[in-house]
Amino acid sequence: MTNSAISDDQPVASAALRAVMGQYLTGVTIVTVTGPDNIPYGLTVNSFNSVSLTPPLILWSLDNRNDKLSLFQSCPGFAVNIMAADQLGICQTFAAAENDRFAKSAWHFGSYGQPLLANSLASLECRPWAEYDGGDHTIFVGEVMSITEADGNAAAFFKGKLGQYGDQ
């Protein structure tokens, strides 16, 4: 095991943190929202986690440089779609700088008006609960209002690569 020296009580470099976090296997989600003109928007996110069971809360974070940050800050709700292993192409589409990501994806509006991606392992429609400063990211906490789920293997992100987890 390598041990990084600590000097002058300074935090580690961002590159070092990014490299070590690449060692942590994460699931892959696509967070979606309905814009003010009823136009759906979404992006691939792996910074997702549960927070509380009572009340049912989740969190995810978004880079403050994202041009849609204000859309999520002012929305009445959003959805987190947990992606399946056979949806790696959709994950890449929503991670790219394309304008109409939904044109290449099967989806529908959920019961709380948020875009839900078809064939996801799960979709959680949330209403905003809290928003926090997270350095160069904004942390969004949502109260889960509706869940849909299916069986399957999960999409995964590890060492900078998109892949799958589960029985192949």
DSSP file (Angstrom, degrees, kcal/mol; ACC not computed):
  #  RESIDUE AA STRUCTURE BP1 BP2  ACC     N-H-->O    O-->H-N    N-H-->O    O-->H-N    TCO  KAPPA ALPHA  PHI   PSI    X-CA   Y-CA   Z-CA
    1    1 A M              0   0    0      0, 0.0     2,-0.4     0, 0.0     0, 0.0   0.000 360.0 360.0 360.0 135.8    0.0    0.0    0.0
    2    2 A T        -     0   0    0      2,-0.0     2,-0.5     0, 0.0     0, 0.0  -0.731 360.0-156.2 -90.5 138.3    1.3    3.4   -0.9
    3    3 A N        -     0   0    0     -2,-0.4     2,-0.3     0, 0.0     0, 0.0  -0.967   8.9-142.7-117.9 120.0    1.1    6.2    1.7
    4    4 A S        -     0   0    0     -2,-0.5     2,-0.1     1,-0.1     8,-0.0  -0.635  24.8-117.4 -79.8 135.4    1.0    9.8    0.6
    5    5 A A        -     0   0    0     -2,-0.3     2,-0.5     1,-0.0    -1,-0.1  -0.455  20.3-141.0 -71.5 142.0    2.9   12.1    2.8
    6    6 A I        +     0   0    0     -2,-0.1     2,-0.4     3,-0.0    -1,-0.0  -0.917  26.1 176.1-105.0 126.8    0.9   14.9    4.6
    7    7 A S    >   -     0   0    0     -2,-0.5     3,-1.7     3,-0.3    -2,-0.0  -0.990  58.3  -5.4-134.5 142.3    2.7   18.2    4.8
    8    8 A D  T 3  S-     0   0    0     -2,-0.4    -1,-0.1     1,-0.3    -2,-0.0   0.703 108.9 -82.2  54.7  24.0    1.6   21.6    6.1
    9    9 A D  T 3  S+     0   0    0      1,-0.2    -1,-0.3     0, 0.0    -3,-0.0   0.839  86.1 150.5  53.7  37.4   -1.9   20.4    6.7
   10   10 A Q    <   -     0   0    0     -3,-1.7    -3,-0.3     1,-0.1    -1,-0.2  -0.767  48.2-111.0 -99.5 144.8   -2.8   20.9    3.0
   11   11 A P        -     0   0    0      0, 0.0     3,-0.1     0, 0.0    -1,-0.1  -0.278  43.3 -89.6 -68.4 162.1   -5.5   18.9    1.2
   12   12 A V        -     0   0    0      1,-0.1     2,-0.1     2,-0.1    -6,-0.0  -0.252  51.1 -89.7 -66.7 159.1   -4.4   16.4   -1.5
   13   13 A A     >  -     0   0    0      1,-0.1     4,-2.0    -3,-0.1     3,-0.4  -0.386  32.2-119.5 -68.5 148.9   -4.2   17.6   -5.1
   14   14 A S  H  > S+     0   0    0      1,-0.2     4,-2.6     2,-0.2     5,-0.2   0.855 114.2  56.3 -59.9 -35.6   -7.4   17.2   -7.1
   15   15 A A  H  > S+     0   0    0      2,-0.2     4,-2.2     1,-0.2    -1,-0.2   0.878 106.6  50.0 -64.4 -37.1   -5.6   14.9   -9.6
   16   16 A A  H  > S+     0   0    0     -3,-0.4     4,-2.3     2,-0.2    -2,-0.2   0.911 111.8  47.2 -67.8 -42.1   -4.7   12.5   -6.7
   17   17 A L  H  X S+     0   0    0     -4,-2.0     4,-2.5     2,-0.2    -2,-0.2   0.923 111.5  51.0 -64.6 -43.3   -8.3   12.5   -5.4
   18   18 A R  H  X S+     0   0    0     -4,-2.6     4,-1.2     1,-0.2    -2,-0.2   0.916 110.9  49.3 -59.9 -43.1   -9.6   11.8   -8.9
   19   19 A A  H  < S+     0   0    0     -4,-2.2     4,-0.3     1,-0.2     3,-0.3   0.918 113.4  44.5 -63.8 -44.7   -7.1    8.9   -9.4
   20   20 A V  H >< S+     0   0    0     -4,-2.3     3,-1.4     1,-0.2    -1,-0.2   0.866 109.4  55.5 -71.6 -34.3   -8.0    7.3   -6.1
   21   21 A M  H >< S+     0   0    0     -4,-2.5     3,-1.6     1,-0.3    -1,-0.2   0.751  95.1  68.8 -69.0 -21.8  -11.7    7.7   -6.6
   22   22 A G  T 3< S+     0   0    0     -4,-1.2   137,-2.8    -3,-0.3    -1,-0.3   0.697  89.7  64.0 -65.4 -18.3  -11.3    5.9   -9.9
   23   23 A Q  T <  S+     0   0    0     -3,-1.4     2,-0.7    -4,-0.3    -1,-0.3   0.542  86.4  87.9 -79.3  -8.0  -10.6    2.8   -7.7
   24   24 A Y  S <  S-     0   0    0     -3,-1.6     2,-0.3    -4,-0.1   135,-0.1  -0.841  78.3-135.8 -99.9 115.5  -14.1    3.0   -6.3
   25   25 A L        -     0   0    0     -2,-0.7     2,-0.3   133,-0.1   133,-0.2  -0.524  30.6-177.6 -68.8 125.6  -16.7    1.1   -8.4
   26   26 A T  E     -A  157   0A   0    131,-2.2   131,-2.5    -2,-0.3     2,-0.1  -0.885  25.5-117.4-122.8 157.2  -19.9    3.2   -8.8
   27   27 A G  E     -A  156   0A   0     -2,-0.3     2,-0.4   129,-0.2   129,-0.2  -0.323  31.5-120.7 -77.0 172.4  -23.2    2.7  -10.4
   28   28 A V        +     0   0    0    127,-0.8    55,-2.6    55,-0.3     2,-0.3  -0.977  31.7 175.8-123.8 130.7  -24.3    4.8  -13.3
   29   29 A T  E     -DE  45  82B   0     16,-2.6    16,-3.2    -2,-0.4     2,-0.5  -0.863  24.7-143.1-125.3 161.8  -27.4    7.0  -13.3
   30   30 A I  E     -DE  44  81B   0     51,-2.1    51,-2.2    -2,-0.3     2,-0.5  -0.980  18.6-152.2-123.3 117.2  -28.9    9.5  -15.6
   31   31 A V  E     -DE  43  80B   0     12,-2.3    12,-1.9    -2,-0.5     2,-0.3  -0.769  18.8-170.7 -90.4 129.9  -30.5   12.4  -13.8
   32   32 A T  E     +DE  42  79B   0     47,-2.7    47,-2.6    -2,-0.5     2,-0.3  -0.853  11.4 178.4-124.6 156.1  -33.4   14.0  -15.7
   33   33 A V  E     -D   41   0B   0      8,-2.6     8,-2.5    -2,-0.3     2,-0.6  -0.986  29.8-120.2-151.4 152.7  -35.6   17.0  -15.3
   34   34 A T  E     -D   40   0B   0     43,-0.4    43,-0.2    -2,-0.3     4,-0.0  -0.887  34.4-139.0 -97.6 123.2  -38.4   18.7  -17.2
   35   35 A G    >   -     0   0    0      4,-3.2     3,-2.0    -2,-0.6    -1,-0.0  -0.146  30.5 -92.8 -74.7 173.9  -37.5   22.2  -18.3
   36   36 A P  T 3  S+     0   0    0      0, 0.0    -1,-0.1     0, 0.0    -2,-0.0   0.746 127.0  52.1 -61.8 -24.4  -39.7   25.3  -18.1
   37   37 A D  T 3  S-     0   0    0      2,-0.2    -2,-0.1     3,-0.0    -3,-0.0   0.122 124.1-102.3 -97.2  21.2  -40.9   24.7  -21.8
   38   38 A N  S <  S+     0   0    0     -3,-2.0    -4,-0.0     1,-0.3     0, 0.0   0.720  79.8 141.1  64.6  22.8  -41.8   21.0  -21.0
   39   39 A I        -     0   0    0      1,-0.0    -4,-3.2     0, 0.0    -1,-0.3  -0.845  49.8-128.0 -96.7 127.7  -38.6   20.0  -22.7
   40   40 A P  E     -D   34   0B   0      0, 0.0     2,-0.3     0, 0.0    -6,-0.2  -0.450  26.4-177.4 -76.9 148.3  -36.7   17.1  -21.0
   41   41 A Y  E     +D   33   0B   0     -8,-2.5    -8,-2.6    -2,-0.1     2,-0.3  -0.987   6.7 165.4-139.0 147.6  -33.0   17.4  -20.1
   42   42 A G  E     -D   32   0B   0     -2,-0.3     2,-0.3   -10,-0.2   -10,-0.2  -0.991  13.6-167.4-158.4 160.0  -30.7   14.8  -18.6
   43   43 A L  E     -D   31   0B   0    -12,-1.9   -12,-2.3    -2,-0.3     2,-0.3  -0.993  33.5-100.0-149.8 152.4  -27.1   13.9  -17.9
   44   44 A T  E     +D   30   0B   0     50,-1.1     2,-0.4    -2,-0.3   -14,-0.3  -0.550  44.3 177.9 -74.6 133.2  -25.0   10.9  -16.8
   45   45 A V  E     +D   29   0B   0    -16,-3.2   -16,-2.6    -2,-0.3     3,-0.1  -1.000  27.8 176.5-139.4 134.7  -24.1   11.1  -13.2
   46   46 A N        +     0   0    0     -2,-0.4     2,-1.4   -18,-0.2   -19,-0.2   0.372  65.8  92.6-115.5   2.4  -22.2    8.6  -10.9
   47   47 A S        +     0   0    0     14,-0.3    14,-0.9   -18,-0.1     2,-0.4  -0.567  61.2 127.9 -91.1  71.0  -22.3   10.9   -7.8
   48   48 A F  E     +F   60   0B   0     -2,-1.4     2,-0.3    12,-0.2    12,-0.2  -0.968  24.3 151.5-131.5 140.9  -25.5    9.3   -6.4
   49   49 A N  E     -F   59   0B   0     10,-2.1    10,-2.7    -2,-0.4     2,-0.2  -0.988  42.8-102.9-162.0 158.0  -26.3    7.8   -3.0
   50   50 A S  E     +F   58   0B   0     -2,-0.3     8,-0.3     8,-0.2     3,-0.1  -0.578  29.7 178.8 -81.0 153.5  -29.0    7.2   -0.6
   51   51 A V  E     +     0   0B   0      6,-2.9     2,-0.3     1,-0.4     7,-0.2   0.697  59.2   1.4-119.6 -48.7  -29.2    9.5    2.5
   52   52 A S  E   > -F   57   0B   0      5,-1.5     5,-2.4     1,-0.1    -1,-0.4  -0.994  38.4-156.2-149.5 146.4  -32.2    8.5    4.6
   53   53 A L  T   5S+     0   0    0     -2,-0.3    -1,-0.1     1,-0.3     5,-0.0   0.773  86.9  65.2 -90.9 -32.7  -35.0    6.0    4.8
   54   54 A T  T   5S+     0   0    0      1,-0.4    -1,-0.3     2,-0.1     0, 0.0  -0.882 119.9  17.1-133.8 101.4  -37.3    8.1    6.9
   55   55 A P  T   5S-     0   0    0      0, 0.0     2,-1.0     0, 0.0    -1,-0.4   0.623 110.3-117.9 -72.8 163.9  -37.9   10.4    5.1
   56   56 A P  T   5 +     0   0    0      0, 0.0    88,-2.7     0, 0.0     2,-0.4  -0.589  49.3 168.1 -75.5 104.0  -36.8    8.7    1.9
   57   57 A L  E   < +FG  52 143B   0     -5,-2.4    -6,-2.9    -2,-1.0    -5,-1.5  -0.923  17.1 179.0-123.6 143.9  -33.9   10.9    0.7
   58   58 A I  E     -FG  50 142B   0     84,-2.2    84,-2.2    -2,-0.4     2,-0.3  -0.842  11.8-151.6-127.9 168.0  -31.2   10.6   -2.0
   59   59 A L  E     +FG  49 141B   0    -10,-2.7   -10,-2.1    -2,-0.3     2,-0.3  -0.983  16.2 167.5-141.2 157.1  -28.4   12.8   -3.2
   60   60 A W  E     -FG  48 140B   0     80,-2.0    80,-3.3    -2,-0.3     2,-0.3  -0.953  21.8-135.6-154.7 163.4  -26.4   13.6   -6.3
   61   61 A S  E     - G   0 139B   0    -14,-0.9     2,-0.4    -2,-0.3   -14,-0.3  -0.932   7.6-158.3-131.7 155.5  -24.0   16.3   -7.3
   62   62 A L  E     - G   0 138B   0     76,-2.2    76,-2.6    -2,-0.3     2,-0.1  -0.994  30.5-106.9-134.0 134.5  -23.5   18.5  -10.4
   63   63 A D  E >   - G   0 137B   0     -2,-0.4     3,-2.0    74,-0.2    74,-0.3  -0.351  26.5-132.4 -57.2 131.5  -20.4   20.4  -11.5
   64   64 A N  T 3  S+     0   0    0     72,-2.7    -1,-0.2     1,-0.3    73,-0.1   0.660 104.2  63.7 -64.5 -15.5  -21.0   24.1  -11.0
   65   65 A R  T 3  S+     0   0    0     71,-0.4    -1,-0.3     4,-0.1     2,-0.2   0.542  73.9 116.5 -84.5  -6.7  -19.7   24.8  -14.5
   66   66 A N    X   -     0   0    0     -3,-2.0     3,-1.7     1,-0.2     4,-0.2  -0.433  66.8-139.2 -65.4 130.8  -22.6   22.8  -16.1
   67   67 A D  T 3  S+     0   0    0      1,-0.3     3,-0.2    -2,-0.2    -1,-0.2   0.597 100.7  54.6 -70.3  -9.0  -24.7   25.1  -18.2
   68   68 A K  T >> S+     0   0    0      1,-0.1     4,-1.5     2,-0.1     3,-0.6   0.256  72.9 108.2-104.5  10.9  -27.9   23.5  -16.9
   69   69 A L  H <> S+     0   0    0     -3,-1.7     4,-2.0     1,-0.2     3,-0.3   0.915  78.1  51.7 -53.6 -46.9  -27.1   24.0  -13.2
   70   70 A S  H 3> S+     0   0    0     -4,-0.2     4,-1.4     1,-0.2    -1,-0.2   0.808 102.6  60.9 -64.1 -28.8  -29.8   26.7  -12.8
   71   71 A L  H <> S+     0   0    0     -3,-0.6     4,-0.5     1,-0.2    -1,-0.2   0.928 109.5  41.1 -62.0 -44.9  -32.3   24.4  -14.4
   72   72 A F  H  < S+     0   0    0     -4,-1.5     3,-0.4    -3,-0.3    -2,-0.2   0.830 112.0  56.5 -72.5 -31.5  -31.8   21.9  -11.6
   73   73 A Q  H  < S+     0   0    0     -4,-2.0    -1,-0.2     1,-0.2    -2,-0.2   0.771 116.5  34.9 -70.3 -24.7  -31.7   24.6   -8.9
   74   74 A S  H  < S+     0   0    0     -4,-1.4    -1,-0.2    -3,-0.2    -2,-0.2   0.367  91.6 115.1-110.7   4.2  -35.1   26.0  -10.0
   75   75 A C     <  -     0   0    0     -4,-0.5     3,-0.1    -3,-0.4   -40,-0.1  -0.405  63.0-138.5 -79.1 151.9  -36.9   22.8  -10.9
   76   76 A P  S    S-     0   0    0      0, 0.0     2,-0.3     0, 0.0    -1,-0.1   0.529  83.5 -16.1 -81.5  -6.0  -40.0   21.4   -9.0
   77   77 A G        -     0   0    0     50,-0.2   -43,-0.4   -43,-0.2     2,-0.3  -0.964  56.8-157.5 179.5 168.5  -38.6   17.9   -9.3
   78   78 A F  E     - H   0 126B   0     48,-1.9    48,-3.4    -2,-0.3     2,-0.4  -0.947  15.4-130.6-152.6 167.9  -36.1   15.6  -11.0
   79   79 A A  E     -EH  32 125B   0    -47,-2.6   -47,-2.7    -2,-0.3     2,-0.6  -0.966   4.5-150.2-126.9 145.4  -35.7   11.9  -11.6
   80   80 A V  E     -EH  31 124B   0     44,-2.2    44,-2.4    -2,-0.4     2,-0.6  -0.973  13.8-162.1-112.8 118.0  -32.7    9.6  -11.0
   81   81 A N  E     -EH  30 123B   0    -51,-2.2   -51,-2.1    -2,-0.6     2,-0.6  -0.899   9.9-146.4-102.2 116.4  -32.6    6.7  -13.5
   82   82 A I  E     -EH  29 122B   0     40,-3.1    39,-2.3    -2,-0.6    40,-1.2  -0.747  26.7-131.7 -85.8 119.0  -30.4    3.8  -12.4
   83   83 A M        -     0   0    0    -55,-2.6    72,-2.3    -2,-0.6   -55,-0.3  -0.430   9.2-134.5 -86.6 145.4  -29.0    2.4  -15.6
   84   84 A A  B >   -B  154   0A   0     70,-0.3     3,-2.0    35,-0.2    70,-0.3  -0.500  28.3-108.4 -89.2 159.7  -28.8   -1.3  -16.6
   85   85 A A  G >  S+     0   0    0     68,-2.8     3,-0.8     1,-0.3    69,-0.1   0.800 118.5  57.0 -59.7 -31.2  -25.7   -3.0  -18.1
   86   86 A D  G 3  S+     0   0    0     67,-0.3    -1,-0.3     1,-0.2     3,-0.2   0.324  95.4  68.9 -85.0  11.1  -27.4   -3.1  -21.6
   87   87 A Q  G <>  +     0   0    0     -3,-2.0     4,-2.2     1,-0.1     3,-0.3   0.045  56.7 118.9-112.8  23.9  -27.8    0.7  -21.6
   88   88 A L  H <> S+     0   0    0     -3,-0.8     4,-2.2     1,-0.2     5,-0.2   0.856  74.3  56.0 -60.5 -35.0  -24.2    1.7  -21.9
   89   89 A G  H  > S+     0   0    0      2,-0.2     4,-2.2     1,-0.2    -1,-0.2   0.900 107.6  47.9 -63.0 -41.1  -24.9    3.4  -25.2
   90   90 A I  H  > S+     0   0    0     -3,-0.3     4,-2.5     2,-0.2    -2,-0.2   0.900 108.9  54.4 -65.6 -40.8  -27.5    5.6  -23.6
   91   91 A C  H  X S+     0   0    0     -4,-2.2     4,-0.8     1,-0.2    -2,-0.2   0.915 110.5  46.4 -58.7 -42.8  -25.1    6.4  -20.7
   92   92 A Q  H  X S+     0   0    0     -4,-2.2     4,-1.2     2,-0.2     3,-0.4   0.886 109.9  53.7 -67.6 -39.2  -22.6    7.6  -23.3
   93   93 A T  H >< S+     0   0    0     -4,-2.2     3,-0.5     1,-0.2     5,-0.5   0.924 110.7  45.9 -60.1 -44.8  -25.2    9.6  -25.2
   94   94 A F  H 3< S+     0   0    0     -4,-2.5   -50,-1.1     1,-0.2    -1,-0.2   0.618 111.7  52.9 -77.6 -11.4  -26.2   11.4  -22.0
   95   95 A A  H 3< S+     0   0    0     -4,-0.8    -1,-0.2    -3,-0.4    -2,-0.2   0.637  97.6  84.4 -90.9 -17.4  -22.5   12.0  -21.1
   96   96 A A  S << S-     0   0    0     -4,-1.2     2,-0.7    -3,-0.5   -52,-0.1  -0.266  93.9-104.6 -82.4 170.0  -21.7   13.6  -24.5
   97   97 A A  S    S+     0   0    0     -2,-0.0     2,-0.2     4,-0.0    -1,-0.1  -0.215  70.4 138.7 -89.5  44.2  -22.2   17.2  -25.5
   98   98 A E        -     0   0    0     -2,-0.7     3,-0.3    -5,-0.5     0, 0.0  -0.602  47.8-147.3 -87.8 151.5  -25.3   16.4  -27.6
   99   99 A N  S    S+     0   0    0     -2,-0.2     2,-0.9     1,-0.2     3,-0.2   0.916  90.3  40.2 -83.6 -46.7  -28.3   18.7  -27.6
  100  100 A D    >   +     0   0    0      1,-0.2     3,-0.9     2,-0.1     4,-0.4  -0.612  63.0 156.7-108.3  73.4  -31.2   16.3  -28.1
  101  101 A R  G >  S+     0   0    0     -2,-0.9     3,-1.0    -3,-0.3    -1,-0.2   0.798  70.6  60.5 -65.8 -30.3  -30.2   13.3  -26.0
  102  102 A F  G >  S+     0   0    0      1,-0.2     3,-1.6    -3,-0.2    -1,-0.2   0.693  86.2  74.7 -74.8 -18.5  -33.8   12.1  -25.6
  103  103 A A  G <  S+     0   0    0     -3,-0.9    -1,-0.2     1,-0.3    -2,-0.2   0.777 100.0  45.2 -64.7 -24.8  -34.2   11.6  -29.4
  104  104 A K  G <  S+     0   0    0     -3,-1.0     2,-0.4    -4,-0.4    -1,-0.3   0.254 108.8  70.6 -99.8  10.9  -32.0    8.5  -29.2
  105  105 A S  S <  S-     0   0    0     -3,-1.6     2,-0.5   -15,-0.0    12,-0.0  -0.966  75.9-125.1-134.7 143.5  -33.8    7.1  -26.1
  106  106 A A        +     0   0    0     -2,-0.4    12,-2.6    12,-0.2     2,-0.3  -0.749  51.4 143.8 -82.7 130.4  -37.1    5.5  -25.2
  107  107 A W  E     -J  117   0C   0     -2,-0.5     2,-0.3    10,-0.3    10,-0.2  -0.961  29.3-164.6-157.9 169.6  -38.7    7.5  -22.4
  108  108 A H  E     -J  116   0C   0      8,-2.0     8,-3.4    -2,-0.3     2,-0.3  -0.970  35.9 -92.8-154.3 161.8  -41.9    8.8  -20.9
  109  109 A F  E     -J  115   0C   0     -2,-0.3     2,-0.0     6,-0.2    -2,-0.0  -0.652  43.8-136.5 -78.6 135.6  -43.0   11.3  -18.3
  110  110 A G    >   -     0   0    0      4,-3.0     3,-1.9    -2,-0.3    -1,-0.1  -0.147  34.1 -85.4 -82.0-177.3  -43.5    9.8  -14.9
  111  111 A S  T 3  S+     0   0    0      1,-0.3    -1,-0.1     2,-0.1    -2,-0.0   0.680 130.6  48.1 -67.1 -17.8  -46.4   10.4  -12.4
  112  112 A Y  T 3  S-     0   0    0      2,-0.2    -1,-0.3    34,-0.0    14,-0.0   0.179 123.2-102.0-106.9  15.6  -44.6   13.5  -11.0
  113  113 A G  S <  S+     0   0    0     -3,-1.9    -2,-0.1     1,-0.3   -36,-0.1   0.589  78.9 128.8  83.6  11.4  -43.8   14.9  -14.5
  114  114 A Q        -     0   0    0    -36,-0.1    -4,-3.0   -81,-0.1     2,-0.3  -0.756  66.3-101.0-102.3 149.8  -40.2   14.0  -14.8
  115  115 A P  E     -J  109   0C   0      0, 0.0     2,-0.5     0, 0.0    -6,-0.2  -0.501  37.3-165.1 -68.9 125.6  -38.6   12.1  -17.8
  116  116 A L  E     -J  108   0C   0     -8,-3.4    -8,-2.0    -2,-0.3     2,-0.4  -0.952  16.0-131.1-113.6 131.3  -38.1    8.4  -17.0
  117  117 A L  E >   -J  107   0C   0     -2,-0.5     3,-1.2   -10,-0.2   -10,-0.3  -0.672  26.1-117.1 -84.8 129.7  -35.9    6.3  -19.2
  118  118 A A  T 3  S+     0   0    0    -12,-2.6   -12,-0.2    -2,-0.4    -1,-0.1  -0.303  92.8  17.4 -64.1 146.4  -37.3    3.0  -20.4
  119  119 A N  T 3  S+     0   0    0      1,-0.2    -1,-0.2     2,-0.1   -35,-0.2   0.585  84.9 146.8  68.6  14.1  -35.6   -0.2  -19.3
  120  120 A S    <   -     0   0    0     -3,-1.2   -37,-0.2     1,-0.1    -1,-0.2  -0.412  60.3-120.6 -70.4 156.6  -33.7    1.4  -16.5
  121  121 A L  S    S-     0   0    0    -39,-2.3    29,-2.9     1,-0.3     2,-0.3   0.871  91.9 -12.4 -64.9 -35.2  -33.1   -0.8  -13.4
  122  122 A A  E     -HI  82 149B   0    -40,-1.2   -40,-3.1    27,-0.3     2,-0.4  -0.977  57.3-154.4-160.1 153.6  -35.0    1.8  -11.4
  123  123 A S  E     -HI  81 148B   0     25,-2.4    25,-2.0    -2,-0.3     2,-0.5  -0.997  10.1-165.2-132.6 130.8  -36.3    5.4  -11.7
  124  124 A L  E     -HI  80 147B   0    -44,-2.4   -44,-2.2    -2,-0.4     2,-0.5  -0.958   6.9-155.2-118.0 114.1  -36.8    7.6   -8.7
  125  125 A E  E     -HI  79 146B   0     21,-2.4    20,-3.4    -2,-0.5    21,-1.4  -0.782  24.2-177.1 -89.0 131.5  -38.9   10.7   -9.1
  126  126 A C  E     -HI  78 144B   0    -48,-3.4   -48,-1.9    -2,-0.5    18,-0.2  -0.891  26.5-143.5-129.4 153.3  -37.9   13.2   -6.4
  127  127 A R  E     - I   0 143B   0     16,-2.1    16,-3.0    -2,-0.3   -50,-0.2  -0.912  47.4 -89.4-108.9 148.3  -38.9   16.7   -5.2
  128  128 A P  E     + I   0 142B   0      0, 0.0    14,-0.2     0, 0.0     3,-0.1  -0.274  46.7 168.6 -59.1 136.0  -36.2   19.0   -4.0
  129  129 A W  E     -     0   0B   0     12,-3.0     2,-0.3     1,-0.5    13,-0.2   0.719  63.0 -19.1-112.3 -46.8  -35.4   18.6   -0.3
  130  130 A A  E     - I   0 141B   0     11,-1.7    11,-2.9     2,-0.0    -1,-0.5  -0.981  48.9-148.2-159.6 161.6  -32.1   20.6    0.1
  131  131 A E  E     - I   0 140B   0     -2,-0.3     2,-0.3     9,-0.2     9,-0.2  -0.998  19.6-171.7-138.4 134.6  -29.2   22.0   -1.9
  132  132 A Y  E     - I   0 139B   0      7,-2.6     7,-2.9    -2,-0.4     2,-0.4  -0.938  29.8-110.6-131.3 150.0  -25.7   22.4   -0.5
  133  133 A D  E     + I   0 138B   0     -2,-0.3     5,-0.2     5,-0.2     3,-0.1  -0.655  32.2 179.0 -72.5 127.1  -22.4   24.0   -1.6
  134  134 A G  E >   - I   0 137B   0      3,-2.5     3,-1.1    -2,-0.4     2,-0.6  -0.335  48.6 -99.9-126.3  50.9  -20.0   21.1   -2.4
  135  135 A G  T 3  S+     0   0    0      1,-0.3    -1,-0.3   -71,-0.0   -71,-0.0  -0.574 106.6   1.0  70.9-116.7  -16.9   23.0   -3.5
  136  136 A D  T 3  S+     0   0    0     -2,-0.6   -72,-2.7    -3,-0.1   -71,-0.4   0.353 134.5  59.8 -87.4   8.3  -16.8   23.0   -7.2
  137  137 A H  E <  S-GI  63 134B   0     -3,-1.1    -3,-2.5   -74,-0.3     2,-0.5  -0.882  76.3-130.4-126.8 160.7  -20.1   21.0   -7.2
  138  138 A T  E     -GI  62 133B   0    -76,-2.6   -76,-2.2    -2,-0.3     2,-0.6  -0.958  22.3-141.9-108.6 132.5  -23.6   21.6   -6.0
  139  139 A I  E     -GI  61 132B   0     -7,-2.9    -7,-2.6    -2,-0.5     2,-0.5  -0.846  14.0-161.4 -98.4 123.8  -25.1   18.8   -3.9
  140  140 A F  E     -GI  60 131B   0    -80,-3.3   -80,-2.0    -2,-0.6     2,-0.5  -0.904   3.3-165.1-106.3 128.9  -28.8   18.1   -4.5
  141  141 A V  E     -GI  59 130B   0    -11,-2.9   -12,-3.0    -2,-0.5   -11,-1.7  -0.957  12.3-169.6-111.2 130.9  -30.9   16.2   -2.0
  142  142 A G  E     -GI  58 128B   0    -84,-2.2   -84,-2.2    -2,-0.5     2,-0.6  -0.934  22.9-131.3-123.3 145.0  -34.2   14.9   -3.2
  143  143 A E  E     -GI  57 127B   0    -16,-3.0   -16,-2.1    -2,-0.4     2,-0.4  -0.841  33.2-124.2 -90.5 123.3  -37.2   13.3   -1.4
  144  144 A V  E     + I   0 126B   0    -88,-2.7   -18,-0.3    -2,-0.6     3,-0.1  -0.553  37.7 167.6 -75.7 121.2  -38.2   10.2   -3.3
  145  145 A M  E     +     0   0B   0    -20,-3.4     2,-0.3    -2,-0.4   -19,-0.2   0.656  64.4  15.7-106.0 -23.3  -41.9   10.4   -4.3
  146  146 A S  E     - I   0 125B   0    -21,-1.4   -21,-2.4     2,-0.0     2,-0.4  -0.989  60.2-165.2-155.2 142.3  -42.2    7.5   -6.7
  147  147 A I  E     - I   0 124B   0     -2,-0.3     2,-0.4   -23,-0.2   -23,-0.2  -0.997   5.7-178.2-132.5 135.8  -40.2    4.5   -7.7
  148  148 A T  E     - I   0 123B   0    -25,-2.0   -25,-2.4    -2,-0.4     2,-0.3  -0.977  18.0-179.7-122.8 146.1  -40.3    2.1  -10.6
  149  149 A E  E     - I   0 122B   0     -2,-0.4     2,-0.3   -27,-0.2   -27,-0.3  -0.977  14.1-177.8-147.3 158.9  -37.9   -0.9  -10.8
  150  150 A A        -     0   0    0    -29,-2.9     2,-0.2    -2,-0.3    -2,-0.0  -0.915  32.0 -99.2-145.4 167.8  -36.9   -3.8  -12.9
  151  151 A D        +     0   0    0     -2,-0.3     2,-0.3   -67,-0.0   -67,-0.0  -0.563  62.7  93.5 -88.1 156.6  -34.5   -6.8  -12.8
  152  152 A G        -     0   0    0     -2,-0.2     2,-0.2   -68,-0.0    -2,-0.0  -0.863  69.8 -60.4 150.8 179.5  -31.2   -6.8  -14.5
  153  153 A N        -     0   0    0     -2,-0.3   -68,-2.8    13,-0.1   -67,-0.3  -0.646  54.1-112.9 -93.9 153.7  -27.5   -6.2  -14.2
  154  154 A A  E     -BC  84 165A   0     11,-1.4    11,-3.1   -70,-0.3   -70,-0.3  -0.577  13.7-122.7 -92.7 145.8  -26.1   -2.8  -13.5
  155  155 A A  E     - C   0 164A   0    -72,-2.3  -127,-0.8  -127,-0.3     2,-0.3  -0.592  39.7-165.5 -72.0 146.4  -24.1   -0.3  -15.5
  156  156 A A  E     -AC  27 163A   0      7,-2.2     7,-3.1    -2,-0.2     2,-0.4  -0.957  21.7-149.0-140.3 155.8  -20.8    0.5  -13.7
  157  157 A F  E     +AC  26 162A   0   -131,-2.5  -131,-2.2    -2,-0.3     2,-0.3  -0.994  28.1 158.5-127.4 124.3  -18.0    3.0  -13.8
  158  158 A F  E >   - C   0 161A   0      3,-2.4     3,-1.6    -2,-0.4  -135,-0.2  -0.974  64.3  -6.6-151.8 130.4  -14.5    1.9  -12.7
  159  159 A K  T 3  S-     0   0    0   -137,-2.8  -136,-0.1    -2,-0.3  -137,-0.1   0.857 128.9 -53.1  52.8  40.7  -11.0    3.3  -13.4
  160  160 A G  T 3  S+     0   0    0      1,-0.2     2,-0.4  -138,-0.1    -1,-0.3   0.570 115.7 111.2  78.5   9.0  -12.4    5.8  -15.9
  161  161 A K  E <   -C  158   0A   0     -3,-1.6    -3,-2.4  -139,-0.2     2,-0.4  -0.941  62.5-134.0-124.2 140.8  -14.3    3.2  -17.9
  162  162 A L  E     +C  157   0A   0     -2,-0.4    -5,-0.2    -5,-0.2     2,-0.2  -0.734  47.9 129.6 -86.3 133.7  -17.9    2.4  -18.4
  163  163 A G  E     -C  156   0A   0     -7,-3.1    -7,-2.2    -2,-0.4     2,-0.3  -0.657  47.9 -83.2-155.1-149.5  -18.9   -1.2  -18.1
  164  164 A Q  E     -C  155   0A   0     -9,-0.3     2,-0.4    -2,-0.2    -9,-0.2  -0.945  19.5-153.4-138.5 157.8  -21.2   -3.6  -16.4
  165  165 A Y  E     +C  154   0A   0    -11,-3.1   -11,-1.4    -2,-0.3     2,-0.2  -0.994  53.7  45.9-131.8 137.4  -21.6   -5.4  -13.1
  166  166 A G  S    S-     0   0    0     -2,-0.4     2,-0.6   -13,-0.2   -13,-0.1  -0.731  98.4 -23.1 128.0-175.9  -23.5   -8.6  -12.5
  167  167 A D              0   0    0     -2,-0.2   -14,-0.1     1,-0.2    -2,-0.1  -0.567 360.0 360.0 -70.6 112.8  -23.9  -12.1  -14.0
  168  168 A Q              0   0    0     -2,-0.6    -1,-0.2    -4,-0.1   -15,-0.0   0.430 360.0 360.0 -96.5 360.0  -22.9  -11.7  -17.7
